[in-house]
Amino acid sequence: MAVASRLAVARVAPDGGAAGRRRRRRGRPVVAVPTAGRGRGGAVAASPPTEEAVQTTEPLTMEDLVAYLVSGCKPKENWRISLEPGGQFELSGAPLETLHQTCAEVNSHLYQVKAVGEEMRIGFLGIGFQPKWALSDIPIMPKGRYEIMRNYMPKVGSLGLDMMFRTCTVQIATAIFANSPFKEGKPNGYLSLRSHIWTDTDNNRSGMLPFVFDDSFGFERYVDYALDVPMYFDFMVGKLPQAPGELPTLNDWENHLTTIFPEVRLKRYLEMRGADGGPWRRLCALPAFWVGLLYDEESLQSISDMTSDWTNEEREMLRRKTPFRDGYVRDLAEEILQLSKNGLERRGYKEVGFLREVDAVISSGVTPAERLLNLYETKWQRRVDPVFQELLY
């Protein structure tokens, strides 16, 4: 998203003609792209831009937006650590060949932040929701994007600020990894409060996407959906207060895609967003679960066959209830876990061992959240403070 100090590079059309007109698709303005290096006549304009620069910015086409998604995964060296709205640390790891490499990367990251944190008397907790502090206790990270979201969220849902400041995810499957049963020092009534929060955060940009199960689904349909999701403020029509008259660029399109929060988010890769944060020993189980299902053609086809006749209503129900058709979610989980194991075996990298934590949850039928609640009622004597030691990295 453009800000007042941002420099934008745009090609100026000599006569302000066709290159200066904003194209529309189905009545919607499409974002504009800087075109430095695409021919002569490059001009640099600081925000807010001159009227001439605004009128002559070459627009992106629908094909440009689709091509961005089609272009593939981020390069291997493109990983980063970010500071989230309430001080949560997030590692966006590199795409790697094997789960052993992924787990080594996660372990290296945790060792580093743990070493730095110990010097500062700071700890890191593996849980899906802040178990004790109220919203007013959470420090707000000084980032313009978060200020925009903080002002916007209460207008579209009642739980958006909780999502921003008090949740933590590792972005995989919900029921198996449910791990957020506490709020402000006591049980909150949910095994995954983090997951529940998404039901009333901003329904314009979160939840299930029924159209992805259509046979005709493709990148263009996802772009249609993303264009329908409101940009924060009125940037699409040049009404951003910090840059009046300026239109979005391809970088702003990339940022816009990060403000869409469905259960599975398509960027230049699939981001599986279903699981609560958890302890160190479970972190490597999360990618293993999905790799076994999605990186093996036989397992992927089996999952496709299994879910082919599920209705949108049934998929939505699975987010809230455990009985399913003639059985329970646990029955599905056992079958899906076996498919994941089979997929990992066929990959040939000796990765099945990473699923031990998942196997333990499914075979016992006890989620991580239920285990924490049992400790709360027994060993912890209805005190939540011991969770900070129990789940400390």
C-alpha positions, -999 to +999 in steps of 0.1 A: +000+000+000+014+034-010+023+059+018+032+096+017+069+091+014+067+064-012+083+069-046+064+055-076+079+050-111+055+054-139+056+057-177+041+089-189+022+086-222+030+115-245-006+125-252-023+111-221-042+088-244-050+051-242-021+043-218-035+069-194-070+055-191-079+031-163-093-001-176-123-016-159-135-052-158-171-057-148-173-022-136-143-025-113-111-004-116-080-025-120-048-015-103-021+005-121+015-007-126+047+013-127+064+006-160+100+017-156+121-002-181+092-010-204+101+015-231+112+052-230+097+081-212+101+069-176+092+096-150+096+095-112+068+111-091+067+113-053+034+108-035+011+126-038+017+124-076+011+152-101-022+152-119-004+143-151+012+113-135-021+100-122-038+104-155-011+086-175-002+057-153-005+025-173-030+002-157-026-035-150-047-058-170-066-088-156-039-109-173-012-092-152-029-100-120-034-136-129+002-139-142+014-127-108-002-158-091+008-182-119+044-171-117+053-196-090+067-199-055+090-174-039+127-181-044+144-202-018+164-174-003+132-154+002+124-161+038+118-135+065+109-129+101+082-104+108+068-088+139+030-092+140+005-066+154+007-077+191+044-086+191+040-121+178+071-133+158+064-149+125+089-170+104+080-172+068+102-200+058+118-208+024+104-235+001+127-265+007+130-300-008+125-322+023+108-320+057+142-326+073+154-293+058+122-275+068+125-288+104+161-278+106+152-243+094+124-240+121+148-253+148+175-229+138+150-200+140+137-210+174+172-215+188+182-180+176+151-162+190+153-182+222+190-172+227+182-135+221+151-137+242+168-152+272+193-123+273+163-099+275+143-121+298+117-127+271+101-161+264+081-174+234+049-194+239+035-221+216-002-216+219-031-204+197-044-175+218-029-153+245-041-172+277-041-144+302-037-108+290-067-086+280-066-066+248-056-035+267-025-053+280-011-061+246+015-037+232+007-024+197+035-026+171+041+008+155+034-001+118+012+019+095-005-012+081-015-023+116-029+011+125-051+009+094-063-026+103-069-016+139-092+012+129-110-009+102-116-042+120-143-030+145-164-018+116-167-052+100-167-077+129-166-081+167-134-103+170-110-087+145-088-070+172-085-104+190-074-119+157-047-092+153-033-090+188-040-122+207-039-151+182-010-172+169-012-198+141+011-223+124-014-224+095-024-261+092-054-283+102-077-271+129-092-300+150-060-320+153-039-290+165-066-272+185-046-254+212-063-222+224-087-231+253-079-201+276-088-164+276-079-139+303-070-165+328-098-191+324-113-215+300-131-198+271-155-225+260-137-234+228-109-259+221-097-235+194-108-199+202-084-187+175-104-206+149-137-193+163-125-157+161-123-160+124-161-164+122-166-128+132-135-109+121-144-098+086-166-120+065-157-102+034-122-115+035-122-147+057-138-181+059-144-209+034-143-202-004-170-225-019-159-217-055-125-233-052-143-267-053-158-260-087-143-279-116-138-246-134-118-230-106-085-214-116-063-184-110-086-160-128-115-169-105-094-163-075-084-129-089-121-121-094-126-129-057-097-108-046-108-078-066-142-081-049-126-079-014-125-042-004-090-027-002-084-009+031-096+027+025-107+036-010-073+030-027-088+014-058-105+047-068-076+070-058-090+081-024-062+070-001-058+100+023-020+098+024-018+098-014-049+114-030-054+105-066-028+078-066-038+043-079-025+010-067+006-007-082+015-043-085+033-041-052+000-029-037-018-058-053+007-081-036+000-064-002-037-066-008-035-104-012-020-105+023-051-088+037-074-116+025-078-143+052-096-174+039-089-209+054-065-215+026-049-185+010-035-184-025-005-162-030+023-176-051+019-207-030-008-223-009-010-210+027-028-235+050-042-214+078-061-238+100-040-247+130-033-231+164+003-223+174+018-252+194+049-264+212+082-270+196+077-308+193+046-303+171+059-277+147+075-301+122+043-323+123+023-296+106+041-294+072+046-332+073+008-337+075+002-316+043+032-327+024+021-363+026-013-354+012-004-327-014+030-337-027+021-372-036-002-378-066-018-410-053-027-394-019-039-363-035-062-382-058-075-402-028-083-370-009-100-356-040-121-388-044-130-388-007-143-352-007-158-350-042-194-354-030-191-332+001-215-302+000-206-266+009-228-269+039-210-301+051-176-285+047-188-255+067-202-277+094-168-295+098-154-262+111-179-263+140-191-298+148-174-332+151-201-356+140-200-360+103-224-381+082-224-416+098-192-410+118-170-384+135-142-361+125-118-385+143-128-413+118-119-389+089-087-379+107-076-415+110-082-421+073-065-389+062-035-395+085-029-428+068-030-412+034-005-387+046+018-414+059+015-433+026+024-402+007+055-395+028+066-431+024+064-429-014+085-397-014+113-418-001+129-392+023+122-411+056+098-384+067+070-404+083+085-399+118+075-363+117+038-374+121+043-390+155+026-361+173-003-361+149-006-399+154-007-395+192-035-370+191-057-390+167-051-424+183-060-410+218-088-387+206-075-360+230-066-327+214-038-305+228-065-281+241-082-309+260-049-319+276-043-283+287-078-281+302-072-313+321-040-298+335-059-267+344-085-286+364-061-309+382-023-303+385-026-265+379-055-261+404-075-239+381-046-215+375-036-206+340-001-193+348+016-227+345+008-228+308+036-203+303+061-228+315+043-258+299+044-243+264+076-222+266+099-227+236 
